[in-house]
Amino acid sequence: MNRLGRKDNETLIEMSLATDDNIAVLTKFKPSKSAGEDSNGPLCETISNTESELRSNSEGLSSTETSLLIPDHQVTGRRYNLFLKRRLRINKRHQSKDSVFFRDGVRRIDFVLSYLDDPNKEEEKKVERRREFEKNLQKAGLELETEDKKESEDGKTYFVKIHAPWEVLITYAEVLNIKAPIKENDIPPTVENPLDCMLEPFRLPEKVMHPEPDYFTAPFSKSRQELYLIDNESTFFSASRRNRIVYYILTRCPYGTEEGKKKFGIKRLLSNGTYTAAYPLHDCQYWKKSNDPNCDNERYTLYMEWARFLRFYKEQPLDLIRKYYGEKIGIYFAWLGFYTEMLFFAALVGLICFLYGLFTMDENMSSTEICAPAIGGEIIMCPLCDEKLTLFLEFWKRRQARLKYEWDLVDFEEEQQQLQLRPEYEAKCTHRKKNPVTQEMEPYLPLTSQAVRFCISGTTVLFWISLIIASMIAVIVYRLAVYAAFASIMENTQTLQPISGLLTPQLATSVTASCLNFVIIMILNFLYEKIAVWITDMEIPRTHLEYENRLTMKMFLFQFVNYYSSCFYVAFFKGKFVGYPGTYTYMFSRWRNEECDPAGCLIELTTQLTIVMAGKQIWGNIQEAIVPWIWNWWGRRKARCNPENLYSRWEQDHDLQSFGALGLFYEYLEMVIQFGFITLFVASFPLAPLLALMNNILEIRVDSWKLTTQFRRPVAAKAHSIGVWQEILNGMAILSVVTNAFIVAFTSDMIPRLVYYYAYSTNEDSPMSGYINNSLSVFQVSDFLEGKRPENNPENFLTCRYRDYRYPPGHEKKYLHTMQFWHILAAKMAFIIIMEHIVFIVKFFVAWMIPDVPAEVKARIKREKFLTQKILHEYELNKLKQKLCECKTYENMEKEVIATEGKVELSQAM
């Protein structure tokens, strides 16, 4: 297929690199065979811009131009140089700085590297690394063009623009198993739902939702280019695929040998400061369209239709997101959108439960008895101090299967990533052995080294988890130490008396302790993130997938303990091991263990959840939106005063924040932690799904806004699922069944109320009357030990009440548990076992009833595979027939044709 045309009156001049000084020189000059041409032809109108070919950068390197087209005439060296200088002056005045192309206006910029001119002791070494690295990039087939620091806005930054020509793209498309279109999809679309018209206000335009036609695809093969629908080589591979190919080369390109080890990869060059940034370009500015008529303006479309908050009620353009950012980011937003949709139903149920409890509060017998002066007002309490989402996971599997089909990820296997070793692994592992799969020698890490690294890693993780537990104990000590102080302040401060009914010492202690706990959580998170990355790097994972999975498990384990430990304490431990008056249990023999409020620990658990969950969401949005905006504003404060034609596309993107390799990891982690809040403790806080729903509506737009406007364009990556997060979500869903069963049984009063209602109530007209009095045991004040007896008892009360089921003073089993206590405990255990079994049976039944892949998608996958196979076989058959006409050995070729026809017939039969 012809790539570039050349007029008959043009002459090809080839440029190459001189071996001594690395300056581009003229190596071949072919004079024209035609005569009579005017030697003073209009050179400035026809020759390509060659500034980058003749101007060397500060390191002695220049850009490489493979060929130049000039009119057919004789050119002297002196006149040629004068012409070039004139041409460069013209281009500097008229070239658009917002362009995403080389100076010739033809070759697209697929990647940009930047570095600073900052002389220091290490600069000579960095210059040598860059020289070698860029030289090897050119050997790999990439084309480079360097922007001098004088052309940059700050006067200190060099920009190296990289272009991948067609030969490089098709070579690595085959290596990376990239699928390419071979025929437009002729499978009829599914029948539309008649109710879809009701969803029209939430729809986006068809061009935005489906920016590309649907094709049958096949893995690209360099030797079968005629098979694919190649209309235009410059646009056949999307920008996201181009930058993925270039990044693959950058991560594996060597740049020399240091300390006896071979060094390679852009990641290492970024970490040691040789380059300051490496990124693909956005296609245009987000607030306006590009002046280039060939630009798709996808960034502008994403901003206008997706990234603005006023579009929060619209569906997401997932196909366009996938095309612009790649499948990995597309899968994340598909999952986040689906999760938010399913939260709507959970939020609706939670809101109904909350409103029901709010409106029936006055009719509740227990509340009435507590607030009644003749009942609750007469009870003297002993002193408190001495001196639905399983369905979401199943339906997400179906949604994920549909995306896999629509995005050509059906045959994408994780083994493709498993076979691709991390450059860091190859660099650090000096031992070699034969791979049983590829039968090639490859580096490996000895078992002894792995064991030592895992021991260090495990010890570090355990140390940090112990640190979390220690901080939680410190917060508990804070609760015990300040409760008496709050009680004394509120009792002796007259200004607080009007609100004493609302702001109790228990509530004040709970709120301040929750806020303190949240601050500690944020500090430990900040520190541990760096530790987790360091210990994962120390383990030297073999592949990128293995690296992500190990880091994910470390971060999730830590954050699980960090965020949920205080909630688990309040839900399952607080008030459970306190003893009873006279024989209380003490922490460290000094502080008496905490008791729950007389109404139970449920309200305190709700307070803890609200502060931690809401605080995390607010702080997360500040970090994700406001902080990047401030940094970008600060970085662009000078450039904003410059004319647009002096502020280039690569400089605009350079001033944005870097999304980073772990940018998506933190987004998933944030949502999974939120998923834990709304599943593990939803029985205590029914409004948690509603808070999560409101946050996620904002989260989708914040994530899309920052990705489109505040961050550089991420390198595209493939993924066919949410990866290890799916297993984590499944594990949390199972754990949530257990935690909610225990919350209902042990933290709430539901089981004691039911036991009283059916077994101990004596009032048939009002079965729950007398429950409060029944749930409180009696203690004789004179039985307090010396030093533990209340100092202030002006009315000389002889007894007090405490929350437990124990025999009263004077009974032969004085202060031992009553039979009702054991009945309640047995009922609690029975409830937990029955509830867990019922939920698990329903879960597995639903999983069995709802197939992971919809039947319609299965049929379309089979149909597409069959048609693709047929097309490939027919293509091979046609090629063989052509060879048959040209080949003399007719009989042998005829056998091959017959064999291929048999394959086609077999495929049709299947």
N, C-alpha and C positions, 0 to 999 in steps of 0.2 A: 504494500500500500504506500502510495507516494506521500511523503510528509511535507516536503518543502519544494516549491516550484522555483525555477530559475530562468530568467529571460535569456533569449539568445544573445543579446548584446551585453551580457554581464560576464565578468571573469571571476573565477573562484580564487580567493587568496586564503591560504591556510596559515594559522598562527600556532606556534608551539612555545614551550618553555625552554629557555636556554639552560644548559646544565650548570653553568658557573654562577650566574648572578640571579637566576630565577626571574628574568624579565622577559615579557612576551616579545617575540621578534618575528619578523616576516621570514617564513621558511620557503614558501613556494609562490612564484608569480608566473602566471600563464598569460602572455600577451594575446590579444585578439587576432584572429585570422582575417577578419574583415578589414577593409580599407576604406579610406575616404571619410573617416569619422573626424569630426572637429576635436582637436586636442583640448580645447578650452570648454569642455562640456560642463553642465551644471552639477558639479560634484556634491555641493551641499544639500541638494534635494534628494539624492539617491543613496548615499552611503550610510551604512548603519553607524550608530554612535559607538565609538571605540575608546572612550575615555578610560574605562576600567581595564582595557587591554594594554594601554601604554603607560598608565599612571600606576606606579608601584606604591604600596602602602609603607608604613613606617618600618615594617619588618623585611622589606625587600620583596614581598609577595605582591603579585598583581592578580587581577581577575583573568580568567581564561576564556577566550572567545574561540570557538572551534572553527568558525568560518566567517568570512566577510564577503559581501557582494558589492562590487563597484562597477561603474560603466566601463565599457571596452575601449580603452585608449592607453597611450603610453604615459606613465607618470614618473617624474623624476623624484628622487628622495627628498630634495629640498622643498619642492612644490607640494608634495604629499604631506609633509609635516606642517606647512602653513595651512593647508586645508583642514587638517585635524584640529588645530588650535581654534580656527574659526568655527568649526562645527561644535566644539565643546562649549564655546561661549554662547552660541545660539541655544543649545539644549538647556544650559543652566538658567536661561531666562524664561524658557517656554515650557519646560517639562512639568507635569502635574506631580506634586509631591504626595498626593493622596493615592497614587497609583500602586497597584500590587504586582507590577511587572518590573523587569529589568529596564534599563534605559532604552533598550531597543523597542520597548512597547509590545514585544511578542512573547518572551519567555516569562512565565509566571513565577513569582517568588513563593517557593514552597516552605522555606524555613529561613530564620534569621538568627545569626549569632552576633553577640555584642561583646566588646571588651574596652577597657579604659586605658588611656595612655597615662600610666601612673608610675614614673621611674622609681624603682627601689632595688634592693639587693636581689630580689627574686625576679626582676623584670626580664633579665637576659634568659633565664630558664623558661619563663612563660613565652617569650618570643620564639624560642626554639621549638617549644611544644606546639604553638600555633602554626608555625611554618610547616612542621612535619605533618600535623593533623590535616591542614588544608591541602597539602600536597597529596596525601593519601585519599582525601575525599575526591580530588580530581581524578586520581587513578581509578577510583570506584565508578567514575562516569558522571559525577555531579559537576555542575557548572557554578562558578562563584563570581560574585561581583562585590567589590568592597567600596563602602562609602567612607571617605576620609573624615577624620575628626573635625576638620574645618567646615564640613557640610552639616555637622550635627548641631543641635540647638545649644548644647552646653559647651561645645568646643573641645570636648575631651573624649567622646565616645566614638569608636569605630563600629561600623555595622557591616557584617559579612552576609550578603544575600545569597541564598542557595536555590538552584533550580535543578529539578530532576528531569532530564530529557526522556523522550519516548522509550529508548532502548533500556534505560535504567528502570523505568516504571514497569514495563512488561516483564523484565527479568525478575524483579522482586515481587511482582504480583503473583507469579508462579511459585516463588519461594514461600510466600505468606498464604498461599492457597486462597487468594481473593477471588470471589465469584463475579462473573461478568455476564451481561445479558446476551442471550442467543436468539430469543424470539419473544415477541410481545405475548403476554398472558391472554389466552383465549378462553379460560375457564369462566363461565358466567358468574356474576356476583351473587351473593346470597340474597334471598328474598327479603325486602325491607319490611320492618315491623310497622303496621298501620299506626301505632302510637308514636312513631318517631317524629311525627309532625309537632307533637307537643314539646319536643326537645329542641325545636328549631331556634329559639332565642339563645340557646347555649352553644350552638354550632358555630364553627369558623368557616370561612369560604373554602370551597373545595380545592382551590389552587394552593391554599396554605396547608390544608390537612394532608393533601397528597401531591407534593411538588414534582414527583416523577411518575411516569407510567409504570405499570406492573409488568415485569418480564419474567420469563423462564430464564434461569441462570445456570451456569456451570463453572467449575474452577478454571481460572484462566490458564491457558497453555500458550507459550510463546510460539510453538511450532504450528498452531492452528488458529492464527489470527483471523483468517477469512471466515471462521465460524461465528465470530462475535459481531454484534451490531456497532461497528466503529464508524460513526458518521464524522466525528471530528476528534482527532487525536489529542488536541489541547483540552478538550472537555470530557473525554471518555472516562477518565478517572476523576472522581470528585475531589475537591480540595482536601477533604478530611482523609481520603485514602492516600492522596499524594503526601500529606504531611506524616501519615503513619509510615509510609515506605521510607521517607527520608530519615525519620527518627530511628527507624530500625537500622539504617546504615550508620547514623551518627553514634549510636550506642555500641557499635562493634568496630568502629574505625580505630586503628592503632595510631599512637603518636610518639612512639619511641620506647626505649628501654631505660629504666631507672633502678638502681640498686640490684641489678641482675635480673629484674622481673620485667616482662613485657607489659606495657601500660596501654590501655585503650579505653575509649568510650567518652562521650560528652559529659556524662554524669561526674566522672572523676575530674574532668577539666573545669567543670562548674564548681565543684567542692574545693579545689585548690586555687581558685581565683584566676585561672588562665582565661576563662570567659566569664562574663558577668550574667549573661542570660542566653537562653536558647528557646525559641518559640515560633510557632506558625502565626501567620497574620490573619486578623479579621478581614473580611472582604470589603467592608466599608465602615463609615461612621454609623453609630447606632441611631442618631437622631435625624439623619437625612440620607437620601439615596446618593450613590456614587454618580459622578459625571460620566463614567465609562458606560456606554450602552450595552457592553457585553457582560457587565457585572450583574449577578443574580440578586444582589442586595439582600441576602438571606439574614444577615445580622439585623438590618433595619426592619425586616418583616417580623423577625422573632421579637424584637423590642416592641413594635407597635401592636402585635397580636397576642403576645404571650407574657412579656416581662413587666407590663404596667399593671399596677394594682387594680385599676378600674376594670380590668378584664378578668377579675377573679372568678366570675361566674361562668366564664367560657371554658370549653374543653381545651386540652393541651394539643398543640400540633406535633405529635410524637414523631411522625415521619420526617418532618423538617428538622426537629431536634436531632434525630438520629443522623440525618444527612450532614448536618453542620458540625455536630460535636462527636459523632461516632456512636456505636451501639452501646457502649458501656454507660455513658451518661444518659442516653435515651432510655435504657432499662431502668435506671434509677428514678427518673421522672415518671415513667410509666408505673412503677411500683408505688411511689409516693402519692400519685394521683389516685390510684386504685385503693390504697390504704385510707386516704382521706374520704373517698366515696363510701367505703364500708363503715367508717367512723360515724357517718350520719345516722345510721340505724342504731348503733350503740348509744350515741348521744341522745337520741330521741327516747330510748327506753330509760336511760339514766335520768333525763329531765322529768319524765312522767313519775318515776319513783320519788324523786326529790319533791316535786310539787304535791304529790299525794301525802308524803310525810309532813310537809309544811301546812297543808290545809287541814289535816286531821290531828294536828298536835294537841289542840285543845280538847279533843275527845279521848285522848289517850289516858287510861286510868292511872298509869304509873306517874305520868307528868302531873296529873291532877293531884295525886296524893303527895308528891314531893312539894308542890307549891301550896298545898292547903295548910293554913296556920294551925289547924287542929290536929294535923297528922305530921306532915314534914316539919312544921314549925316547932313541934314538941319533941322531936328526936334530937338527942345530944350525941354528936359523933365524937369518937375518941380522937385525941390530937394526932396530926399527921407528922409531927416532928418532935424529937426530944428537945431536951434542951436542944363477752360473746364473740369471741373472735376466732374461734376455730373455723367457722365458715369463711372468714376472711382468708385464711391460709389455703383452704381448699379451692376457693374461687380464684385466688391469685395464681395457683398452678395452671388453671385453665387459661387465664389471661396471658400468662407467660408463654404457654405453648402456642397461642395464636400469634404473639409477637415473634416468636422464633420462626414461624412459617413466613410471616409477612416480611421479615427482615433478613431472610436467607441465612438463618442460623441453625437450621434443622440438622445439617451435617457437621456443624461446628463442634469439635470435641476438645475437651480440656487437655487431651493428650498432645494437641498441637502446641499448647503452651508448655506442657511438661517437657517436651523434647527441646525447647528453647532454653538453654542455660542462661542464668544471669551473668552479665559481664563480670560482676564482682566475684562471683563464684569461680569463674574461669581464671581470674587474675590471682586469687588468694590460694587456690588449691594447686599444689605443685605435683601431687601424686596423680598417676594416670592408670586407667584400666579400660578394658574393652566393654563397650555397651552391648548387652546381649540382644537389644532390639536393632540398633543401627549397625552393629559389628564394627564400630569405629572406636579408636582410642579417645577417651575423654577424661577430664579431670574429676577427681572424687576426693571426699574428705574421709580420712581414716576413722574407723569406729571409735578408737580411743579418744581422738580429738573431739568427735561428736559428743561422747559421753561427758567429757570435761566441760565443754561449752554448755550442754544442757543442765548440768549440775549448777554451774554458776548462774545460768538464767533462772532456773527454778528457785534457787536460794534468794535471788534478788526479788522475784515476784512475791515469795512468801514474806520477805522482810517488809515490803511495801504494804501488803495486806495486813500484816501485824501492826504497821504504823496506823492504818485506818482504824483498826479495832482499838488501838490505844487512844486515838483522837476521839472515838465514840465514847470510851470510858471517861475521858476528860470532860466531855459534854454532860454525861450523866452526873459526874461529880459537881459540875457547875449547877445543874438542876437542884441537886440536894443542898448545895451550899447557899443558893440565893433565894430558895423558897421562903425561908423564915424571914429573910431581909425584906422581900416583897410584902409579906404578910404584915410585918411591923410598920413598913412605910405607909401602906394603904390604911392601916388602922389608926395611925397617929397623924396623918396628913389630912387636914380638914378639906382642902381643895379637891381631894380625890373621892370624898364621900359621895357626891352625886352620881359618880359612875362606878361605884363599888359593886353595884349589881351586875354590871356588864364586864368590867375588868377585874376579875378575881385574881388572887395570887397564883392559882394554878394556871390560868390562861396567860398571865404575864410571864410566868416562868417558861411555859411551853413555847410561846411566840419568840421570846428572846433566845431560847436555846435552839429553836429551829433556825433562826437567822444566823446564829453563831455556827451551827452545823453546816449551813449552806456555804458560808465563807470558807470554812475549812475544806469542804468538798471541792470548791473551785481552786483553792491553792494546791491541794494534793493532785488534782487533775492536771494542772499546768506543769507541775514537776514530773509527774509520772509519764506524761506523754513523751518527754525527751528520754527518759530512762527506758521506756518500752522500745523506742526506735533503736536505741543504742544496743540493748541486749539482743534484739532481733538481728541487727547487723552483725553482732558478734557470733551468732549461731551460723552465719553464712548459709542461708537457705539456697537450695539448688536452683529453683525456678522462681519466676515472678509470682506465679500462683501460690507456691509454697510460702514465699515471703509474706504475701498479703494474708494468707490464712493464719500463719503464726502470729503476726502482729495483731490481727483481729482478735484472736483468742486471748492474747495477753491484755489488750486494751479493754475488751469486754469483761473479762474476769475481774480486773481491777475496778472498773467503773460500776460493775454490778455490786461489788462489796461497798464501794465508796458511796453510791447513791442510795442503796436500799438497806444498808446495815441499820441506820437509825430507825427506819420504818419497821424493819423486822423486830427491833428491840421493843418499840412501843406496842406493836401488834401481838407479840408472842411471849415477851419476857417481863415487861413492866407490870408490877402488881401481882405477879404470879408466885414470887418467892419472898414474901415480906414477913411471914410469921403472923403473929397476932399480938395484941397488947400484952406487955409484960415479957414476952419472949420474941421480940423482933429480931430479924436477921440484919447484919451490918456488912457493908462493903469496906474491906480493909480495916475491919474492927473499929471504924470511926463513923462512917456515914450510913444512916439507916436506909435500906433499900426503898426505892420509890414505890408509892402506892398510886393506884389509879384514882381519879375523881370518883366520888360516890356514885355518879351516873355511869361510870365505866371509862375505859381508855379509848373508846371509839372516836370521840370528839377530838382527842389529842392526836390520834393517828390522822384524822382528817386535816387538822391544822398543819401537821408535819408534811403531809403530802402536798397540800396547797402551796405552802411556802417553797418547798424544794422544787416541785414541778413547775410552778409559775415562775419562780426566780430563775430556774435554768432556761426556760423558754425566752424570757425577757433578755437575759444576759447573752444567750446564744444569738438572738436577732441583732443585738448591739454589736457583737463580735463580727457577725457575718455581713452586716450592711453598713453600719456607721463607721467602724474602724477602717475598712478598705476605702470608703469614700473620703475620709479625712486624709489617709496616706496619699491617695491619688490627687486630691486637691493640693496637697502640699508639694507633691512632685511636679505638678503642672502649673504652679503659680507663675513661673517665668514664661513658660511656653504659651500661656493663654493670651499674652500680650503680643505674640508674634503673628504675622499674617499666616493664613492657612497654607499658602503655597510654600512657606518655609518650614512647616512642621509636618514632616513626612509620615506616611502610614506606619513605617517601622518604628519611628520615634514615638508616635502616639501610643502604639501597643507596648513599647518598652516601658513607658511611664505607668502602665497599669500594673496591678498586683499579679503575682504568679499563683495560678491555681494549685500547682504542686501535684506530685504523684499520689499524695495521700488526701487530696482535697475531697474526693468522693467518699473515702473511707470515713472521714469525720461526719459527713452528712448522714451516712447510714447509721453510724454509731449513735448520733443524736436521736434519730427516729426510733431505733431499737430500744434505747433507754426509755424513751417516752412510751413505747409499746409496753414495756414492763410496768410502768406506773399505772396504766389503764387496764392491765390484766391482773397483775399480782395482787392489787389492793382495791379493785373496783367495788368489792362488797362494802367497804368502809366509806367510799367516796364516789357515789353514783354520778356526780357531775364531772369526774375526771375525763370521760370520753368527750364531753362537750367542750371542755377547755382544750383538749387535744385537737378537736375539730377546728376550733377557731384559730388555734396556733398554726395548724397545717395549711389552712386557706391562705394565711399570711406567709407561711414558710415557702410554699410553691412559688409565690410571686417574688419573695425576697431572694430565693436561690436563683430564679431565672433572671432577675434584675442584676444581681451581682455578677452572674456568669456572663451576661450579655454586655454589661456596661463597665464593670469595675475590674474584671480580670482579663488577662491575656487569653487568647484562644487555646484551650487545652489540646494536647496531642490526642488524636482519635485512637480509640482502642476497642477491640471486639469483646463482647461478653454475651452469653446466651441466657444468663440467669443472674440473680442477685448473689450467687455464690454461697459462701459459708454462712451468710446471714440467714438464709432459709433454714438451715439446721438450728441456728441459735433461736430463731423465732418459734420453731416447733418445740424446742426444749422449754422455752419460757411459757408457751401455751399449756404444756403439760404441767409445769410447775405451778402455774396460776390456778389450776384446779385444786391442787393441794393447799396452797396458801389461802384461797378464798374459803375453802371448807373449814380450815382452822380458824380464820377470822370470824366466820359465822358461829362456829362452835364455842370458841374460847374467848374471843374479844368482845363479841356482842352478847346481849342478854336474851337472844332468841330461844336457846335451849332451856335455860332456867325458867323462862316465862311459860314455855310449853309444858314443862314438867309440873310447874305449879298449877297451870290451868287444868291439866288432866288428872293430876294425882293428889294435890294438896289443897286445892281451893275448897272452901266450905260455903261459899255464897253462890247459890245457883242462879240468882238474878244478875249478879255482876261477878263473874268468875275471877276477874283479875284484881278485884278489890282486896286489899290486904297484902299484895305482893311485896311492896316496899318493906313493910314491917317484917315479913317472912324472910326476906333476903339479908337482914341485918341481925347479927348476933349480939349478945349482951356480955359486957365485961364489967367486973366490979373494980371500982377505982382503987380500993384498998389493996388490990392484988398487984399493983404496979411495984416494981422493984425500986429500992432506994436509989435516988438520983435520976429515975425515969418518970417519977410521978409529976403531974402537971403542977407548976408553982401557983398558978392563978386559978382558984376555984371558989369565987366569992359566994356562990349560991350553994356550996357544999353538995354538989351532985354525988350520989353514991354509985351510979352506974353510967356507962357510956356505951355507944353502939359502934360496931365496925362491920365492914362488908365481908361476910363469910358465913359458912354453915357449920357452927360449933354449938356444943351443949352449953347452957348457961351456968352461972355460979350456983352451987348447991346441988347440982346433978352429980350422980356417981361417976359419970364420964366427963367431968368438968373440962371444958375447953377442947375436947376431942371432936373430930368431925362427926356430924350427924349422919343418919342413914340417907337423908335427902341429898347430902353432898355426893354420896356414892351413886345414888340414882341419877343425879345430874351428870356426873362424870361418865357413867355408862351410856347415857343418852347422847352425850357429846361424841364419844368414840363411835357409837353406832351410826350417828349422822354422818360423820366423816367417811366411814367405810362405804355406806350406802350411796352418798353423794358422789364420791370418786368413781365408784363402779358405774353408776348411771351415766355420768358425764363421759367417761371413757368409752362406754359401749356406744353412746350416741355419736361420739367423735369418730370412732372407727366405722360405724355404720354410714355416717355421712361421707367419710373418705371413700368407702366402697361404692356408695351410690353415685358420687360425683367423680367421673373419670378425670384424670389429670389433663388429658388431651381431648377436646371436644371431638365427637364423631365426624362432624363436618370438616374440621381441620385435618383429621387423619385421612379422610377421603381426598382432600385437595393435595395433601402431601404425596400420597400414592400416585394421584393423577399427574402431578408435576414431575415426579421422578420417572414415570413411564414415558411421558412426552419428551423429557430431556434426553433420556436414554435413546429414544427413537431418533431424535434429531442428530445426536452424536453418531449413531450407527449409520444413518443415511449419509452424513458428511463423510465418514470413513469410506463408505461404499462408493460414493462419487469420486473420491480421490483415487481409489483403486481402479475404477473404470478409466479414469484419465491415464493412469500409469499403464493400464492394459493397452490402450491405443498407441502408446509410445514405446512400449517395451517389446522386444523381439521374442523373449521367452514367454510365449503366449500361454502355454499349458500351466506353468507354475502360477502365473498371475490369475488365471481363470479359477484355479482352486481357491485362491485367497478370496476372490469375489464371491464364490459360492459359499464359502465359510462365513463371510460377513453377512450375506443375505440370510443365511440360516440364523445368525444372531438376531437380526432384525425381526424375523418371523417368530423366533422364540420370545423376544421382548413383547411383541404384539399379543402373543398367546397369553403371556403372564399378565 
